[in-house]
Amino acid sequence: MSVHDSALNPAVSSPPPAQLMSGHEPIGGTGATIRDFWAWTLSDLRTNTVRPMLAEFLVARALGAHHHPRIEWDACDVRTDDGIRVEVKSAAYLQAWAQVKPSNITFAGLSARTWTPEAGYSVAGSYNADVYVFGLQTATDHAEYDALNLNQWSFWVLPRSVVEATGQRSLSLARVQELSERSLTYAELAHRVRAAAEGRPPG
């Protein structure tokens, strides 16, 4: 029985909401802390598992939605305090492995099946966010790559109506650029996300 199947059983209780940890929490008798675990697990910011989480954190931080932990199974990546649902898609030219040339940029997983304890997985995929943020780590030289340097990130923001109208589960960078007015800096991100959620034009 899977975790999701067990959730359909009314005898299975729900866990309490996760709380942010400080990083100083000790891990049993190991002499290590949660911070040590995070460093061991998350230090390679080039990987396709860690970089997306960093991108989600950047967006959450910009929107002031970083005061609660990331929810792995949620229908969207970030939820603001005023109810804006944000999906964050990220990509990079450089990866954690040797490359002959920079990666082609595609943002995938724009629509997905949702899950609830009552009904399980939905039959069909849907577009589950109010706003979509596309983040690109732009470095093309491994010696210069710094995922923590916000000057090496470009962002594009699209409302759900625009993404949904494409009918696509993935979009190339060229298509995102075509649909967007322009790329955004990190400092511009929060304003544009809220404008897109409210149906206001860029500005």
N, C-alpha and C positions, 0 to 999 in steps of 0.2 A: 504494500500500500504506500503510495507516494505521500509526501507532505501535504500536497494540495488535496488529495483524496481524503486524507485523515481529517482535514479541516471541515469536510462535509459531514462528519460524524458529530452529532450534537454532544456526545460524551467527551469529546476532546476540547479542552479549555484553550482560550486564546492567551498568548503571552502578553506581558505588559509592554507598553511602548518602550523602545530603546531610548536610553539617555546618553547624551554626549559624555565621553570619558575625557579625563584631563591628560592622560598619557603617563601619569605617575603611578597608576595602579600596579601593584606587584603581581607577578605570575607565580603563584605558589612558592615553592622553595628553590626556584631556578636562579634567583638573583637578578632576574630580568624584569622589566616593566612592559606594560602595553606599548609604550613608545618604542622599545627595542623590537617588539613584534612588528609594529607598523613600519619601522625602518627596514627590517629584513624583508618584509612583504612588498612594500610600495616604493622602494627607492629608485627603481628603473622607470623613469617617466616616459621612456620611448615605447613601452609595451602597449599592445592594443587592449589590455585589461586595465592598466593603471591610468593611461592618458585620458580615456573617457571620463573616469571618475574625477580627475583633476579638472577637466573642462566643466563638469557638472558643479563642482565646488566653486569654481570661478563665477559661474552664473548665479549660483545660490548666494554667494557673497555679495555680488553686485546688487542683488535684489533684496538683501537683508533677510534671506531665508536660510541662513546657515546655523541657526541656533538649535536645530534638532537634527538627528542623524539621517543620513541617506537611507531610503527604504528600497531595498533591492527589488522587491516584487511589485512596486507601485505601478500604476498605469502611466505615470509621467515621471520625469526626473526631478523636478523642482516644483514645489507649491509655495506660493507667497502667502503671507499672513492675510492678505485681502482676497485670496482665492484664485489667483492666476495660476493656471497649470502650464508648465513649461517643459517641453521636450528638448534635450540638448544632444546634438549630434556633432561629433568631432572627427577630425582626420589630421594627418600629417604627411609631409613629403618623405620624412626620414623615419625608419623603423628600428627595432632593436636587433636587426640582423643585417648582414652584409647585403648591399644592393648594387646592381649595375647602373640603375638610374633611379631618380626620385619616383615615389609611388604616384599613380594616377589617383585623383581625389574623387571619391564617391561617398555620399552620406546615405547610409542604409537604415532600414528598420523604422521608416516613418509611420507606418501603420502596424498595429499588432493586436492580437487577441487580448482581451482583458480577463481578469479572474476575480471572482468573489467567493467567499465561503459558502454562500447560499446556492450559487448556480455553477460553480467551477469555471472552466474556461468558456468564453463566448465562442459561438460557432464560427463567426467571421471576424476578420481583423477590422479595426477602425482607427480613425485619427483621434487620439485621446488627449491632445493638449490644445490649449487656447493659442499658444505661441510656440513657434519652433525657432531655436537658436542653432546656427551652424558655426562651429568654431574650427579654425584651421591654424595649426602650428606651422609657421611659414618658413622655418629654417631649411636650407638646402645643403648645408655644410655641417658634417658631424662635429667639427671642431668648434663651431659657433652655436650649436644647438643648446638652448636653455629654455626648457618648458616653463620655468618660473619667471621668465622675462616677458612681461605683458606686451612689450613692443614686438615680440615675435608671434603674436596672435592676431588674427583678423576674424571678425564676426559678421554674420549676416542674420537678419531677423525677418521672419515671415509669419503672418497670421495663419491660423488653421485654414481659413477659407481659401487662401492661395495654394497651400500645400495640398489640401484635399482636392482642389480643382484639377490638379495634375493627374490624379488617380494612380500615382506611382508610389511604390514602397521605397524607392531610392532615387536620389537625384545627383547628377554630376555637379562638380563645382561650377562648370560653365552654366548649367541650368539654374543653379541657385543665384549666380551673379546676374543672370538674365531677369530673374523674377524679383530681385532686390533692387532698391534704388542705388545702394553703394555699400561697400564694406564699412564696418564700424570699429572704432577703438573700444577697449574695455570701458573707458570712462563714459562712453556714449550708450553703453548697453542697456542700463536700467531704464533710461528715458524711452528708448526705442521699444523695449519689450512692453512697457506699460501703454505706449501709444498704440502698438499693434493689438494689444488685448482690448483696448477701448475702441478700436476701429478708426483711430485718428491717422491721418496721413503722416509720413515722415516729416520731421522738421525740428 
